[in-house]
Amino acid sequence: MDAYVAVVGDDVYGRLLDLRDWLNEENALRGAVRLVEAPAPAERLGPAGDALQIVAASAGSAFVAVLVAWLRTRVGAVKVVVTGRNGAKIELDAKTVKALDAAALSDLTRELLTAAGDAEPEDPGA
């Protein structure tokens, strides 16, 4: 899988660091997550976190599980944009993710895995 995750809204840098910590706690993702830095804005002295890049072979399911768990624990308006290597973008917000039932969560997982380039092959017998 190869994907970028950007946080939209308030305290982007702090939330990116928090999400990075959550992702790095997962064994399958440890060492596969890095903060991609943009040039510093005029009002900031150092570089600012722009997005997280996740590059890990066969770790898509772990990534989705951690991302969903992280979003479900957020308070307030938190939105993320996941961009896959094929350019596909998926926007998620904490409020919507918290309300997903099992079937919708399964659909979201498939959609995220496909965007990240880590989709499970279709079962030809299904």
N, C-alpha and C positions, 0 to 999 in steps of 0.2 A: 504494500500500500504506500501511497505517496499523496499526502494531502496537506493543505494549509487550513488553519483555523484562525479566524479573526473575531475579536469581540467588538461589538458595536455598543455605544452608549457611554455612560459615566465610568470613570476609573478603569479605562481599557488596560493600561499597563499592569495595574494591580491584579485585575481579573485574569489577564494572560499568565502572570506569574503563578497565581493560584491554580489555574487549570493545568499549567505545566507540572506543578507539584503533584497534582492528582494523577496525571498521566504517567509520571515517572515512578509512582508507587506500584504500578502494574508491572510485574516481571517481564511480560512480553513486550512492553514498550520502553523499558529502562534503557536509556542511552539513545533512543530513537527520536526523541523530541528535542527540538532546539528552538530558541527564540530568534526570529528573523527580525533584525533591527532596521528601521528606516532612519534616514537622516534626521538629526535633532531639529525640532521646531525652534524658532528664534527665542521663545520664552523658556526653553529648557536647556540646561547646560550640557547634558549628555545625550546619547542616542535614546530613542524611544522604541519600545517593543511594538512592532507592527502586527505580527502574527506568529503563530506557532507552526513549525513544519514538522510533520511526522512522517518518517521514512522507516518502514519496518516490513520485512517480508512476513506475510501471513499473520499479521497482528490486527487486522481490521476489526474482528469481533471484539477484541479487547479494547480497542480504541472507542468503538461505538458504545460499549457498556460503560466505560468510564465517563465519556462525554455526556451520556444520558443521566448517569448518576450525579455528575457535577451540576448539570442544569437543574435537576430536580431538587437540589439543596439550595439553590439561589433564591434570594429574597429580592423582590422588586423587578423592574424591567431589565432583564438581561437577554441579549440576543447574540448569537454567534452565526458566522457564515463559514461553512466548510466548502473549500474549493478543491476538487480533485485534479489529478494530473491531466485529465482530458478537458479541463476547463469548466466542468459541471459545477454549479454552485447550489448549495442547499442552505436556506436560512432557517434557523431554529430559534424559538424564544422559550424561556423557562416556563412561562405560564402554560403554553400549549403542550410542551413536553410533559409537564406534570399531569395534564388531563388525559394523556393517551391511555387507551385500554390495551390489552395484550395484542390484539390483532393489529391495531394501528402502530404499536411499537415494533412489531415484527416487520410491517411494511416499511417503516422508517429505517430500521436496521438494514434491510435489503437495499434501500435507496442510498443510504450512506456508504455501504460497502461497494456498491456499483460506482458511485462518484469517486471514491478513494482508490478505485482500481483493484479492489480485493474481494470482488463478488465471488460467492460460492458458485460452482458450476450448477446449472439446472439439472435436476434429476430427470433423465430421459424416460424413466418409467412412470413419472408422475403425470 
